Amino acid sequence: MPEPFAKSDFGPHFVWGISTASFQTEGAHDKDGKGHSIWDVFSTQKGAIANNHTAKIACDFYHKYQEDIRLLKAMNIPHFRFSLSWSRILPQGTGKINKRGVSFYNKVIDCCLQHGITPWVTLYHWDLPHTLQLKGGWTNREILEWFGQYAEVCATLFGDRVKHWMVMNEPMVFTGAGYFLGVHAPGKKGMRHFLPAVHHAQLCQAIGGRILRNSVAGASIGTTYSCSFIEPKNTSKRHKKAALRVDALLNRMFLEPVLGLGYPIEDLPVLNRLQPYIQPTDMRDSCFDFDFIGIQNYTREIVRHSCLVPYVGARLIPAPQRGVATTLMDWEVFPPSIYEMIKKYNGYKNIPRILITENGSAFPDKVQQGRVEDAARTAYLQDHLAQVLRAKQEGLSVHGYFVWTFTDNFEWAEGYHPRFGLVHVDFDTQKRIIKRSGQWYASFLGQ
């Protein structure tokens, strides 16, 4: 069948890439002076991770980075997004730099450049040093200084070659899942953890941006947000208001302060509880003129009013209950969601350039006769890219697309069961097999 679109339809300057994260891929959890992160500790707690999986080895990218970067090159992927492990660079979170950890990232960066692949580096993708968590982690306002030190070290060490930076990955997820629900590291629960973590992460977005701006000549600096298209169960007033509250929480809470709009308190009154943590210049200091914003979209959510749910008065209606097509994560397959989020964020005045920095899917993959025929994933990517092209053709700001993810990896609390990769990994042998979806993406990028 003919492709529904061509690479050229997106224009010559559209950025094509793939995204990964250090903790999910690197392994080597205690090698060469690396300190423990909160995920190293959390994933050893019984019952915290599905099947009691850990990321001690993961994809072994630490030892296989050359092979994997050659594979990226063979798949025609020109831009590679990866994150730095804070505890590999600063094992205690602050203070002494681990030269062997720095050497690893220097080798990764240099290998990318040798193969004509542009590195896009994320400073923080959820793996806070455990020593800092013992001092309160994101709930301790001292993290503004800790994160600033870390950002300065990274900018100084790598900024001569890395010109594309992302300060944070999905702050709503790591604060919500890690400091309110307790299902992610560090496993804290309740508003007393969540609220200070939110505000301090908010400030660190801008702190990281300013440090990169001052320290890296010619840098393009962004940050990334998880987002889902939110719709009410029906048109009743109470369901619509519930959807508005959820939208404020999931899609607006971290973006709007950066743009100088403050927290969306009017639509989510519980955010008034942030006031004890806000110092006089904080909202001004939360603002930063990013060069781009990364949208990370996988699905939509349908919301209903619920007086039984504290703080938001709303409940998500799970996709399996709605009888819709889902991925292995039980997320609805709804390609227009990515178009709607591009459109929503374009609605802000002075919004920076928008890139899709994550989009992908987990489906049951099987190796048969040395191949992985993952037609559902290929269709998912094509259908979502069609929606990105729709947005671009309507004149909306969208300038790039990064698939999540390169190789199957450690999927946080879900362990190794959900496979998002374009490349299959046998976690017993570390053998890589490019899936049919990866072959399609390689062919598409090779046009």
C-alpha positions as a printed Julia matrix, in Angstrom:
447×3 Matrix{Float64}:
   0.0     0.0    0.0
   1.25    3.54  -0.67
   2.29    5.64   2.32
  -0.34    8.14   3.48
   2.3    10.89   3.36
   5.96   11.45   2.59
   8.78   12.83   4.68
   9.01   15.78   2.29
   5.44   16.79   3.2
   6.78   17.99   6.57
   9.32   20.33   5.01
  13.13   20.33   4.85
  13.72   21.68   8.37
  11.44   19.32  10.29
  13.42   17.47  13.01
  13.17   13.66  13.04
  14.48   11.64  15.94
  14.06    9.09  18.67
  13.94    9.43  22.47
  15.37    7.38  25.34
  16.17    7.8   29.05
  19.27    6.91  31.03
  17.72    4.82  33.8
  15.57    2.84  31.38
  18.45    1.81  29.12
  21.91    2.14  30.62
  22.13   -0.56  33.28
  25.56   -0.58  34.95
  23.75    0.59  38.07
  26.84    0.53  40.29
  29.67    0.64  37.76
  32.52    3.12  37.58
  31.6     5.18  40.61
  27.9     5.7   39.91
  25.82    6.58  42.97
  22.35    5.21  43.67
  19.35    7.04  42.29
  15.87    7.0   43.78
  14.89    4.48  41.1
  17.79    2.19  42.01
  16.4     2.1   45.55
  12.69    2.07  44.7
  12.99   -0.77  42.19
  14.49   -3.08  44.81
  11.48   -2.72  47.1
   9.3    -5.8   46.99
   6.17   -5.25  44.94
   7.16   -1.8   43.67
   7.85   -3.02  40.13
   5.84   -5.58  38.16
   7.42   -9.03  38.42
  10.03   -7.51  40.77
  12.07   -6.42  37.76
  15.01   -4.07  38.21
  17.04   -1.93  35.83
  20.43   -3.15  37.05
  21.25   -4.27  33.5
  18.3    -2.92  31.45
  19.45   -2.66  27.8
  23.1    -2.47  28.86
  23.49    0.71  26.82
  26.42    1.58  29.1
  28.44   -1.17  27.43
  26.62   -1.38  24.09
  26.35    2.32  23.23
  28.61    2.0   20.18
  26.55   -0.84  18.76
  23.33    1.01  19.44
  24.52    4.27  17.9
  25.65    2.37  14.8
  22.16    0.9   14.69
  20.66    4.4   14.91
  22.81    5.37  11.95
  21.71    2.3    9.99
  18.09    3.24  10.69
  18.63    6.74   9.25
  17.78    8.4   12.59
  19.49   11.83  12.57
  18.6    13.09  16.07
  19.05   11.08  19.28
  17.48   12.25  22.5
  18.94   10.72  25.67
  19.2    11.82  29.28
  22.09   12.16  31.68
  22.14   10.22  34.94
  22.6    12.8   37.69
  24.02   10.17  40.06
  26.46    8.9   37.45
  27.94   12.39  37.11
  27.57   13.53  40.74
  27.25   10.34  42.84
  26.29   12.3   45.98
  24.08   14.72  44.05
  26.45   17.62  44.66
  30.16   18.08  45.19
  32.73   15.76  43.64
  32.36   14.95  39.96
  32.69   11.3   38.91
  35.22   11.43  36.07
  34.36    7.94  34.83
  30.69    8.86  34.52
  31.62   12.01  32.63
  33.88    9.95  30.38
  30.96    7.68  29.47
  28.79   10.56  28.33
  31.68   12.15  26.48
  32.08    8.89  24.57
  28.36    8.7   23.81
  28.27   12.3   22.57
  31.42   11.89  20.49
  30.17    8.61  19.01
  26.92   10.31  17.96
  28.79   13.15  16.3
  31.17   10.76  14.54
  28.16    9.06  12.97
  26.49   12.33  11.98
  23.81   12.02  14.67
  22.84   15.13  16.63
  22.64   14.6   20.41
  19.64   16.09  22.25
  20.29   15.89  25.98
  17.71   15.85  28.78
  19.13   17.01  32.11
  16.57   15.32  34.33
  14.56   12.21  33.45
  13.38   11.18  36.91
  16.52    9.6   38.44
  17.28   11.89  41.37
  20.36   10.89  43.42
  19.24    8.93  46.47
  21.45   10.97  48.77
  19.4    14.05  47.91
  16.15   12.19  48.51
  17.37   11.42  52.02
  17.34   15.2   52.51
  13.78   15.5   51.16
  14.45   15.43  47.43
  12.06   17.6   45.45
  10.2    18.61  48.63
  13.3    20.4   49.97
  13.77   23.93  48.64
  17.51   23.36  48.69
  16.99   21.4   45.5
  17.01   24.72  43.66
  20.69   24.97  44.54
  21.39   21.26  43.99
  19.78   21.24  40.57
  21.54   24.45  39.62
  24.91   22.93  40.49
  24.1    19.84  38.44
  22.94   21.9   35.45
  26.09   24.03  35.61
  28.32   20.94  35.67
  26.57   19.42  32.65
  26.57   22.67  30.67
  30.28   23.16  31.34
  31.3    19.58  30.57
  29.2    18.9   27.48
  28.07   22.28  26.12
  30.95   22.53  23.66
  29.36   19.7   21.62
  25.75   19.47  22.78
  23.65   22.37  21.49
  20.14   20.91  21.97
  18.99   20.65  25.59
  15.83   19.72  27.48
  15.74   20.7   31.14
  13.13   18.25  32.42
  11.1    15.29  31.32
   7.43   15.41  32.28
   7.49   17.12  35.68
   3.78   16.42  36.17
   4.48   12.69  36.01
   7.48   12.51  38.32
   5.84   14.76  40.93
   2.39   13.18  40.65
   3.39    9.52  40.47
   6.39    9.86  42.78
   5.25   12.39  45.39
   1.46   12.05  45.45
   0.41    8.57  44.33
   3.58    6.82  45.46
   3.62    4.43  42.49
   6.94    5.79  41.18
  10.17    6.61  42.96
  10.6     7.76  45.66
   7.21    6.31  46.62
   5.87    9.28  48.61
   2.16    9.95  48.98
  -0.07   12.89  49.74
  -0.38   16.61  49.19
   2.29   17.47  51.75
   4.85   15.87  49.45
   3.25   16.74  46.12
   2.78   20.48  46.53
   6.36   21.45  47.44
   7.71   19.02  44.84
   5.56   20.69  42.18
   6.68   24.19  43.05
  10.36   23.34  43.31
  10.3    21.45  40.02
   8.56   24.45  38.48
  11.35   26.76  39.61
  14.07   24.34  38.5
  12.74   24.35  34.95
  13.63   28.02  34.7
  16.85   27.68  36.73
  18.1    25.02  34.35
  17.09   27.09  31.34
  18.93   30.18  32.56
  22.1    28.24  33.37
  22.15   26.62  29.94
  21.52   29.99  28.29
  24.42   31.58  30.15
  26.84   28.67  29.78
  26.26   27.14  26.33
  26.89   29.32  23.31
  24.33   28.82  20.56
  22.16   26.47  22.6
  18.58   25.59  21.72
  16.88   25.04  25.07
  13.54   23.41  25.82
  11.69   21.33  28.34
   9.06   18.62  27.91
   5.51   18.07  29.12
   3.29   15.02  29.22
  -0.15   15.85  27.89
  -3.4    14.1   27.05
  -6.43   15.41  25.22
  -9.13   15.69  27.9
 -12.81   15.36  27.08
 -15.84   15.18  29.41
 -18.01   12.09  29.56
 -20.84   14.12  28.05
 -21.95   17.74  27.75
 -23.38   18.03  31.24
 -22.04   21.02  33.17
 -20.55   19.02  36.02
 -18.63   16.67  33.7
 -17.33   19.63  31.67
 -16.11   21.34  34.84
 -14.47   18.11  35.97
 -12.67   17.86  32.63
 -11.48   21.45  32.98
  -9.96   20.67  36.39
  -8.18   17.6   35.07
  -6.91   19.54  32.06
  -5.52   22.23  34.37
  -3.73   19.58  36.41
  -2.34   17.41  33.63
  -1.79   19.85  30.77
  -1.39   23.37  32.14
   0.1    23.36  35.62
   3.77   23.38  34.59
   3.51   25.27  31.31
   1.55   28.34  32.32
   3.93   29.63  35.02
   6.79   29.41  32.51
   4.79   31.67  30.18
   4.17   34.18  32.96
   0.54   33.17  33.53
   0.96   31.7   37.0
  -0.63   28.48  38.19
  -4.14   27.74  36.82
  -5.72   28.28  40.23
  -9.02   29.59  38.9
  -9.75   26.29  37.18
  -8.09   24.11  39.83
  -8.63   25.79  43.22
  -6.66   23.16  45.14
  -3.53   24.85  43.77
  -4.18   27.64  46.29
  -2.48   25.25  48.7
   0.8    26.04  46.95
   0.88   29.49  48.56
   2.9    28.51  51.67
   5.73   27.36  49.41
   5.77   30.43  47.14
   8.3    33.09  48.07
   7.95   36.72  46.9
   9.88   36.5   43.61
   9.09   32.88  42.78
   6.46   33.41  40.1
   8.69   35.87  38.3
  11.57   33.42  38.64
   9.41   30.63  37.2
   9.33   32.39  33.83
  11.8    31.52  31.11
  11.85   32.07  27.36
  12.44   28.54  26.15
  13.36   28.06  22.51
  10.98   25.13  22.23
   8.45   23.13  24.2
   8.34   19.35  23.9
   4.88   17.77  23.76
   4.71   14.13  24.85
   1.4    12.62  23.9
   0.16    9.05  23.81
  -3.6     9.09  24.31
  -6.72   10.98  25.36
  -8.68   10.72  28.59
 -12.44   10.82  29.17
 -13.4    12.41  32.48
 -16.48   12.28  34.65
 -17.41   14.23  37.75
 -16.84   12.39  41.02
 -17.47   13.91  44.41
 -15.6    10.96  45.96
 -12.21   11.95  44.51
 -10.53   14.57  46.71
  -8.91   17.74  45.38
 -10.08   17.45  41.74
 -13.6    16.03  42.03
 -13.08   14.04  38.86
 -12.29   10.54  37.73
 -10.81    9.19  34.52
 -12.94    6.56  32.8
 -10.49    3.75  31.91
 -10.25    3.03  28.2
 -11.02   -0.71  28.57
 -14.35    0.22  30.17
 -15.18    2.33  27.14
 -14.73   -0.5   24.66
 -12.14    1.34  22.56
  -8.91    0.12  21.0
  -6.04    0.19  23.49
  -2.31   -0.41  23.73
  -0.71   -2.83  26.15
  -0.7     0.0   28.71
  -4.51    0.13  28.48
  -4.23    3.58  26.86
  -6.76    4.41  24.2
  -5.45    4.54  20.64
  -6.79    7.94  19.56
  -4.54    9.64  16.99
  -6.46   12.97  16.92
  -5.25   13.52  20.51
  -1.83   14.63  19.27
  -3.42   17.12  16.85
  -5.64   18.51  19.6
  -2.68   19.03  21.94
  -0.65   20.79  19.26
  -3.66   23.01  18.64
  -4.2    23.64  22.35
  -0.64   24.72  23.04
  -0.6    26.87  19.91
  -3.44   28.8   21.54
  -1.07   30.42  24.04
   0.39   33.79  23.17
   4.17   33.81  22.77
   4.38   30.01  22.8
   7.84   28.86  21.69
   8.41   26.38  18.88
   6.67   23.08  19.54
   8.19   19.66  18.94
   6.73   16.24  19.6
   9.45   14.84  21.84
   7.7    11.55  22.64
   5.01    9.52  20.93
   4.81    5.76  20.68
   3.05    2.61  21.79
   3.42   -0.72  23.54
   1.9    -3.78  21.92
   2.43   -7.55  22.46
   5.52   -8.25  20.33
   6.66  -11.74  19.37
   9.85  -12.84  17.69
   8.97  -15.32  14.97
  11.65  -16.69  12.66
  13.94  -13.86  13.7
  11.43  -11.11  12.88
   8.99   -8.94  14.82
   5.91   -8.13  12.75
   4.41   -5.29  14.79
   1.83   -3.97  12.37
  -0.17   -2.31  15.15
   2.79   -0.12  16.15
   3.52    0.86  12.57
  -0.13    1.86  12.11
  -0.04    3.8   15.38
   2.99    5.82  14.27
   1.61    6.47  10.81
  -1.79    7.55  12.12
  -0.26    9.92  14.66
   2.15   11.38  12.14
  -0.82   12.02   9.85
  -2.32   14.12  12.65
   0.98   15.98  13.13
   1.02   16.73   9.41
  -2.6    17.9    9.63
  -1.56   20.41  12.31
   1.43   21.56  10.3
  -0.64   22.02   7.15
  -3.07   24.17   9.14
  -0.19   26.48  10.0
   0.23   25.4   13.62
   3.67   25.43  15.22
   5.11   21.92  15.14
   8.71   21.47  14.11
   9.78   17.96  14.97
   8.82   14.42  15.95
  10.71   11.97  18.18
   9.47    8.39  18.54
   9.37    6.81  21.97
  11.47    4.72  21.93
  14.57    3.23  20.34
  14.96   -0.12  22.12
  12.56   -2.0   24.38
  13.55   -1.01  27.91
  12.7    -0.85  31.6
   9.25    0.74  31.63
   9.31    2.09  35.2
   6.74    0.45  37.48
   5.62   -1.85  34.66
   9.04   -3.51  34.39
   9.97   -5.13  31.08
   6.51   -6.32  30.02
   5.42   -3.32  27.93
   7.65   -3.0   24.88
   7.71    0.44  23.26
  10.83    0.03  21.15
  11.36    0.11  17.42
  14.1    -2.4   18.21
  13.32   -5.61  20.08
  15.66   -6.53  22.94
  16.08  -10.05  24.3
  16.89   -9.12  27.9
  18.6   -12.47  28.51
  21.04  -12.21  25.61
  20.84   -8.45  24.82
  20.31   -9.33  21.15
  18.72   -6.55  19.12
  16.23   -7.09  16.28
  14.82   -4.17  14.31
  11.04   -4.6   14.32
   8.95   -4.04  11.23
   7.96   -0.64  12.68
  11.65    0.25  12.94
  12.18   -0.85   9.37
   9.3     1.35   8.28
  10.67    4.38  10.19
  14.13    3.78   8.7
  12.68    3.6    5.21
  10.55    6.69   5.79
  13.53    8.7    7.09
  15.63    7.5    4.19
  13.36    9.14   1.6
